[in-house]
């Protein structure tokens, strides 16, 4: 049967998220989720939320969480943008700022959604190779471009750049928008937020999915100059004015209000990360220095896909990327101490 309409459909290789197993007996260390529950205030919102409010549209401007985030970061509410997870924020930023026709630049080993958006929005791009230690060389970005996207710290490698290096990058890219993707910044990296007032072309993107344990509610945000934020708002309102629902807005505000719980959770994840890294090194793994809530590892005598499949058979899910340069590496989310101990014991038995 002839189907001529098929020739008019968009063809694209989509982003592939981490597997979401449904069984309760799984140790899930494959999607960089937080093993601890959200802040008590968030749980209170979930218990007491008036369901009748769902019959009404949410606040399209998200005034309450914007005010809370602005207070936390020392910026104006007009310098805060909200989206349905940081993926939504980044996708809107790609559409808003990378319109020159010149290629944008980002690392060759990084978040695999970047090339998907470039293909979807027809944005030319060029990847800059990480060095042999999986570190960014900011001098690679001293060239004409249509924009720069730099995750700090990077995923899946876990490596981060100093604030001085980020400022160096901005000084050499004053004629384009520079996006610093800080999905994992709360686990030990230096944030670029202090540079916002100095560089009008800087957009910092963060998420509540990782450090605030709200992956299931999809809350992302960006911080930047009023010029950049106003442009993002215009694009959003030309596409979908109501990016966050009423429950997410209330929960996000409550999460930002509990700074003590947030800091305590981050400390626990970082402590477990270092403890697990030491244990993996004792088993012969090479563990990349991490400023995230995951570890990037390889073993000199065992192939990564074999380890991945072995752990999967033991109901321990980690992440394997069959990609150039990292096809013998594994990414392991930091879980609770008990979860990491069970994974280490399984690896010890395997080895």
N, C-alpha and C positions, 0 to 999 in steps of 0.2 A: 504494500500500500504506500503510495507516494505521500510524503509528509513535508511539503516545502516550508512550512512554518518553522521546522527545526533549525533551518539555516539562519533564522533570525534570533535565536535564543543566545543569551550570554553564556559563554564557556569560560569557566574559571576553576582553578584548583583551590578549594576552600581551606580555611584553617581547620585543623583537627584538634579538638580539645582532649584533655585527659579522660580516660575511661571512667565512667561513673557506675561501678558495680552496686547492685541493690542488696546484696546479702549482708546480714548483720555481723557475720563472723570474719569480715574482711579487715585487714589492717591497710588503710588507704593512705598511701604516701606518694601519690602520683599527680596531684593537682595543686600543690602548694597552698592547701587550705590550712587554716589555723586549728589545732587540735582542742582549743579551749572555747568555751561558750562566749557569746557576746557579753558586754557589760551588764550588770544587774539592772541598770536603768532601761536598757533595751528590752530585757526580758519583762520588765514591768509594763512597757508600752505594748508588748505583744499580748500580755494578759488582760489589759484594761482597754484596748483599742475599741472604740465604738464602731461596730460594723456598719451602722447606718451611714457613716461618713463615706463609705465606698460607693454610695449612690450618686455622689457629687464628684466633679472633677477635682483633682488635687491642685495645689497652688503651683501654677506653671512657672513662677519665678523662684520657688523654693526659698522664700525669704528667711524662715527660721534657721534651717541648717546653714545657709550662707552666712548669716550673722554669727552663728556659733563658730564656723570655720574661720571667718575673718578675724574674730577675737583671738582665736588660738594662734593664728599665724601673723597677727599684727598688720593686717591689710584691710582695705575697705571691702564691704560686701559687693561693691561693683567690680572688684578684682577677683571674684570667685564665680566659677561656672560649675554647674551640676549636670551629671549625665547618668545614664543607666549602666553603671560600671565604667571603669576607666577605658574599656574597649570602645564604648559609645563615645566617650569624650575624645579619644584619639581618632576615631573614624571621622568625627565632625571636624577635628583640627586638621586632618589631612585634606578634607574638602575645602576648609576655610583658608588655609595658608599656603598650600602648595599648588599655586595656579599659574606659575610663571612659564611653564614649559621646560625649564631647566631641571636636570636630575637632582633629586634629593639624595642625601648621603646618610647611611647608617651602617653598623657593623655587619660583617658577613655571617657571624654566628650571633644570633639574637632572637628576639621574640618573633615567631614565625607568622604573626598576623601582619607585620609591616608589608611584606611583598604582596599579600592578599589584597590589602587596601590599595596599594599602588596599582595593581592590575585592575581592580574593580573601578577605581576612579581615574584610570588611565594617567597615572603620574609616573613620569620616567624616574628611574632611581639607579644608584650605583652603590655597591657595597664596599666598605673599607675593611680589609682583612685584619683581624686581631693578630697579635704577635704569638709566638710559640707558647707563651704562658697565658694565653687568652685575655690579654690586656689590650685596652684601646690606646692607640697612639694618636693623640689629638692633632699632631702635625699632618696626619692624613686628611684632615678636614680643612686644611688651608688651601682651598681651591674653589673656583667658581661653582656655585650650586644654587639650587632652588629652595633649599632648606636643609636642616640637620635634625635628625632624630637620634637621641642617645639615651638608652636605658641606663640608669645609674641607681643601684647596681644592675649589672647586666644579667639577663637570663638566656640560656640556662647555666652560664658559667659561674655566676655568683660574685664576680669581681666588680669593684667600685673605683670611682675616681674621686680625688680630693676636691674641695671647694675651689682651691687655687687653679686646678686644672680645668674645672668647668668655666671659671671666669676667663681663663686663657682662650678657651674655645669660643666664648662669646665675643671676646675682643677681636678675634680673627673672622667672625661671621656676623658683622654688624648689618649687612645688607639683606639678611633673610631671617625668617623665623626659626629659632632654635627651640626644639621641644625636648625637655628632659623628662623621661618616663620614670617616675619614682615609685613604682608599684611595691618595691621591697625596701624602700629607704629606711623604714622604722626599725629595721633589724641591725643597725650599726653603721650605715653609710651616712655621708654628709649631704644634706639637702641643699638644693640650689635656691630655695625660697628667699634667703637673705639677699640674693642678687636681683630680685624682681624690680625693686625700686630704681636700680642703677641701669638696667637693660630693658628697654621697652619691648624688645623683640623676643623676650624669653617667656616661654610657657612651661610651667611645671605641672605635671599630671600625676595625681595620686589616687589611691583607691582605699575603700574600707573593707575590701574582700579579704585581705591578708592579715594585717596587724590588728584589725578591729573585729575579726571573725564574722563578717557580714557578707560572705560570698553569695549566700542564698537570696539576699535582698538586692544585689546589684546597685551599689552606690559608688560612683566615681566622681572626681572633681578636678578642676584645673585652677591654678593660681597664676595671675599674670597682670600685665598692665591693663588699664581700663580700655585701651584701644583694642587689644587682642580679645579681651573678654566680650566686648560689645560686638565684635565681628562673629565670635562663636555664637552668641545669643541670636544674632540675625539669621545665621545659617540654621541653627536649631529650630527657630520659629518658622522657618520656611520649609521645614521637614516634619517635625513632630514637637509641638509646644509642650506636651506633657510627658517628659522623659522619665520622671520619677513618680511613683504612685504615693498616695497619702501615707500608707504604712511605712514605706521606705523613708519618706521625709521625716516622720516622727522618730523612727528608730535611729536614723543618722544623727539627728540633733541630740538625742539622748546619749549616743555613743561618744560624741565629741565632748559632752559635759563631764564625762567620768575620766579625767586625765590619769588619776591614780591607777585605776584598773587597767587602762591602756598600757601604761608604763610597766606595770607588774607583769602583764601577759608577754610583752616584748622581751623583758628580762628572762622570763622562764624559757621562752623559745630559744633565745641566744645561748643560754646556759646548756640546754639540751643539745643544741647544735655543736658546741665545742666538745662536749662529752662524747657525742656520737662520732665526731670526726676523729678524735683520739682513738676510739675503739676500732674504727675502720682502718686507720693507719697501722694499728697493731696486727690486723689481719692481712696486711700487705697491700692495701689499697693506696693509690695516690689520690689525695683529696685536695681539690682546689680551695684556696682560701675563700671563705664565703662571708658576705655581708647581707645575707638573705635568710629566708626560712627554709632553705634547702641546701643540699650538698651535691657537688658535681664530682663524680668519682670514676676511677678506672682501675682495673687490676692487671698487672703485667703478665699473669699466667692464665687468666680466665677471660673468655670473650664476653663482652657485655650482654649480647642477646641471650647467651646461655644462662647467665646469672639472672637476667630478667625473667626468663621462662621458669627457672627453678623456683624463684620467690613467688611467682604467680601461682604455681602449683601448690604452694604453701599458704595461699590466700593472703599474700603480702604484695600489694600493688605499688610498683615504682614506675618511673618513666624512662623509656628508651627512645632515642631519636636516630633513625637510620638516615643520617645526613653526612655530607662530606666533612671531614676533619674531626667529627665527634661521634662516629659510628661505633666506637669502642668505649663510650662513656655512658654513665647512668646518672639520672637526676633523682635524688631521694629527698622528699619533703620531710621536714623535721616534725615528728609527731610528739606524743608524750614520752616521758622516760620509759614507761612500760612498753609502749609500741616500738620504740627504737631498740630496746633490749631484746625483744622478741625477734626483730629483724636481724640484729647482730648474732644472736644464737643460731638462727637459720643459716646465715652466711658462714658461721664457724663450722657448722655441720657439713655444709656444701664443700667447703675448702678442705 
